[in-house]
């Protein structure tokens, strides 16, 4: 089990303790609500069970098996990349490839494909890369104490990544960006 899987399991265990309900009981509670949309279920869990946004969101993903990992389960990295970079997002694949050309030189790490991006992990996730919109690519970086700026945008506590860098062209994959990702890689041991 990866550290990400362990973290989700710990969160689910804590939700069960908070609510006094087993995962099966929580699943039945959601089913009984008659709601089917992710956001509606999440908001209902926040209101009726007093869960925080993150806990409610994770619980919905687990119950509905709608998280990015489940969507990519059983697929090769290549086939997931082919799905991600189709249509209008196909023009962003060179950004992905430019990033991976550099990141592959760092050493060993795991590529965990998700529905719309890939997670890069050692003992923990150090980066997330993929298209955010049809014209904007995002690099999520999990590093501490980087100097935020207009390009390196610090994210609120509890976000999937500490920093986000937006790109629109492969030429923006430069030494500065690679240094930030390398810092995250080195800190993910």
KAWO-V471366 format. One record per pair of residues at least 6 apart in sequence whose ideal C-beta (glycine too) atoms are under 8 Angstrom apart, sorted by the first residue. I is the first residue (numbers start at 1). GAP is how many residues later the second one is. If there is no record, write none. Layout:
# KAWO-V471366
[[I | GAP] [I | GAP]]
This chain:
# KAWO-V471366
[[1 | 8] [2 | 108] [2 | 110] [2 | 119] [3 | 118] [3 | 120] [3 | 121] [3 | 122] [4 | 108] [4 | 115] [4 | 117] [4 | 120] [4 | 121] [8 | 50] [8 | 54] [11 | 43] [11 | 44] [11 | 47] [12 | 11] [12 | 46] [12 | 47] [12 | 50] [14 | 41] [15 | 11] [15 | 36] [15 | 40] [15 | 43] [15 | 44] [16 | 6] [16 | 7] [16 | 10] [18 | 31] [18 | 32] [18 | 33] [18 | 37] [19 | 7] [19 | 30] [19 | 32] [21 | 8] [23 | 39] [23 | 40] [26 | 33] [26 | 37] [27 | 36] [29 | 20] [30 | 11] [30 | 14] [30 | 15] [30 | 30] [30 | 33] [33 | 8] [33 | 11] [35 | 6] [35 | 9] [38 | 22] [38 | 23] [38 | 26] [38 | 28] [41 | 15] [41 | 19] [41 | 22] [41 | 23] [42 | 11] [42 | 14] [42 | 15] [42 | 18] [43 | 13] [45 | 6] [45 | 10] [45 | 11] [45 | 14] [45 | 15] [46 | 6] [46 | 7] [46 | 10] [49 | 7] [51 | 8] [54 | 104] [60 | 6] [61 | 6] [61 | 9] [67 | 47] [68 | 46] [68 | 47] [68 | 48] [68 | 49] [69 | 43] [69 | 45] [71 | 43] [71 | 44] [72 | 8] [72 | 41] [72 | 42] [72 | 43] [75 | 8] [75 | 38] [76 | 37] [77 | 34] [77 | 36] [77 | 41] [80 | 33] [80 | 34] [80 | 38] [81 | 12] [81 | 15] [81 | 32] [81 | 37] [84 | 32] [84 | 33] [84 | 34] [84 | 46] [84 | 47] [85 | 7] [85 | 8] [85 | 11] [85 | 46] [87 | 47] [88 | 46] [88 | 47] [89 | 42] [89 | 45] [92 | 39] [92 | 45] [94 | 76] [95 | 42] [95 | 72] [95 | 74] [95 | 75] [95 | 77] [95 | 78] [96 | 22] [96 | 33] [96 | 34] [96 | 41] [97 | 73] [98 | 72] [98 | 75] [99 | 30] [99 | 40] [99 | 74] [99 | 78] [99 | 82] [100 | 29] [102 | 71] [102 | 76] [102 | 79] [103 | 6] [103 | 17] [103 | 24] [103 | 75] [103 | 78] [103 | 82] [106 | 76] [106 | 79] [107 | 78] [108 | 14] [109 | 11] [109 | 12] [109 | 13] [109 | 17] [109 | 76] [109 | 79] [110 | 10] [110 | 11] [110 | 12] [111 | 7] [111 | 8] [111 | 9] [112 | 6] [112 | 7] [112 | 8] [112 | 9] [112 | 13] [113 | 6] [114 | 14] [114 | 16] [116 | 14] [116 | 15] [117 | 11] [117 | 12] [117 | 13] [117 | 14] [117 | 21] [118 | 10] [118 | 11] [118 | 12] [119 | 6] [119 | 8] [119 | 9] [120 | 6] [120 | 7] [120 | 8] [120 | 9] [120 | 65] [121 | 67] [122 | 63] [122 | 66] [122 | 67] [123 | 65] [123 | 66] [124 | 18] [124 | 64] [125 | 17] [125 | 35] [125 | 36] [125 | 63] [126 | 15] [126 | 16] [126 | 17] [126 | 55] [126 | 58] [126 | 59] [126 | 61] [126 | 62] [127 | 12] [127 | 13] [127 | 14] [127 | 15] [127 | 34] [127 | 54] [127 | 57] [127 | 58] [128 | 10] [128 | 11] [128 | 12] [128 | 32] [128 | 33] [129 | 8] [129 | 9] [129 | 10] [129 | 11] [130 | 7] [130 | 8] [131 | 6] [131 | 7] [132 | 6] [132 | 34] [135 | 33] [136 | 30] [136 | 31] [136 | 32] [137 | 29] [137 | 30] [137 | 31] [138 | 26] [138 | 27] [138 | 28] [138 | 29] [139 | 25] [139 | 26] [139 | 28] [139 | 38] [139 | 42] [140 | 15] [140 | 20] [140 | 21] [140 | 23] [140 | 24] [141 | 11] [141 | 20] [141 | 21] [141 | 22] [141 | 23] [141 | 24] [141 | 39] [141 | 40] [141 | 42] [141 | 43] [142 | 19] [142 | 20] [142 | 21] [142 | 42] [142 | 45] [142 | 46] [143 | 19] [143 | 20] [143 | 37] [143 | 40] [143 | 41] [143 | 44] [144 | 18] [144 | 43] [146 | 6] [146 | 16] [146 | 17] [146 | 34] [146 | 37] [148 | 6] [148 | 15] [151 | 14] [151 | 25] [152 | 11] [152 | 13] [152 | 28] [153 | 10] [153 | 11] [153 | 12] [153 | 13] [154 | 8] [154 | 9] [155 | 6] [155 | 7] [155 | 8] [155 | 9] [163 | 17] [165 | 12] [165 | 15] [167 | 6] [167 | 10]]
